[in-house]
Amino acid sequence: MENAKKITVEVSEDLLRSAQVQTGKGISETVRRGLKLLAAAQSYKQLREMKGKTKFFKTYDELKHDRQ
């Protein structure tokens, strides 16, 4: 892990338990995953705003053929 910072955070026990059930991991990994999702949220928002604004020059069949 690059340049880690140790932090102390107070969170609701119910929220932490619920998040841990979703990740299946311990406290540290659960918090890391949550922070990564939050950090990525802006990028996801920008991608959603681009929906329908990008022009493709290949058909679906051409794109599908490229994968083979």
C-alpha positions in Angstrom: 0.0 0.0 0.0 1.5 3.4 -1.1 1.6 6.3 1.4 -0.9 5.0 3.9 -2.4 7.2 6.6 -3.7 5.8 9.8 -7.0 7.4 10.8 -9.6 7.1 13.6 -13.2 7.4 12.6 -16.4 7.1 14.5 -19.2 5.4 12.6 -22.5 3.8 13.5 -22.2 0.1 14.5 -25.2 -0.7 12.3 -23.7 1.1 9.3 -20.3 -0.6 9.7 -21.9 -4.0 10.2 -24.1 -3.5 7.1 -21.1 -2.5 5.0 -19.0 -5.4 6.2 -21.8 -7.8 5.3 -21.7 -6.4 1.8 -17.9 -6.6 1.4 -17.4 -9.8 3.4 -14.2 -8.1 4.7 -12.9 -6.6 7.9 -13.1 -3.0 9.0 -10.1 -1.6 7.2 -10.9 -3.2 3.9 -14.5 -2.2 4.1 -13.5 1.5 4.8 -11.0 1.4 1.9 -13.6 0.1 -0.5 -16.1 2.7 0.6 -13.5 5.5 0.1 -12.6 4.2 -3.3 -16.2 4.1 -4.4 -16.7 7.7 -3.1 -13.5 8.8 -4.9 -14.7 7.3 -8.2 -18.2 8.7 -7.9 -17.3 11.9 -9.8 -15.8 10.0 -12.7 -19.0 7.9 -12.9 -21.1 11.1 -12.9 -19.1 12.5 -15.7 -19.5 9.3 -17.7 -23.2 9.3 -17.2 -23.4 12.9 -18.4 -21.7 11.9 -21.6 -24.3 9.3 -22.4 -25.7 9.7 -25.9 -23.1 12.4 -26.7 -20.4 10.1 -28.1 -20.5 9.2 -31.8 -19.3 5.7 -32.8 -18.0 5.1 -36.3 -18.4 1.4 -36.1 -21.6 -0.6 -36.0 -22.4 -3.0 -33.1 -21.6 -5.9 -35.4 -18.2 -4.4 -36.3 -17.4 -3.9 -32.6 -18.5 -7.4 -31.7 -16.3 -8.8 -34.5 -13.2 -6.9 -33.1 -13.5 -8.9 -29.9 -13.1 -12.2 -31.5 
